[in-house]
Amino acid sequence: MPRKASSTVICALISEVRSCVEEAIVVAEAADRLARRGQAEKALRLLMDVEGPTHQVLDLFRTALKVRQTLLPDPQ
């Protein structure tokens, strides 16, 4: 893969991971605020919305590992 193309792919992966993590953080912070206000059950239901972005991050990380295996030489 040409260097510019690989750089574009890596940047896109990192950007997408960051976006998903930020989304999960926003939801977790909102759930935390609810819990601190005494609405623990509602907070827990909201926290379940972290599942989607978390799975996306795991999928993207697996993709990043494959990209690394393809683009970076084996250190041995």
Beta strands, then each sheet from edge to edge (+ up, - down):
end
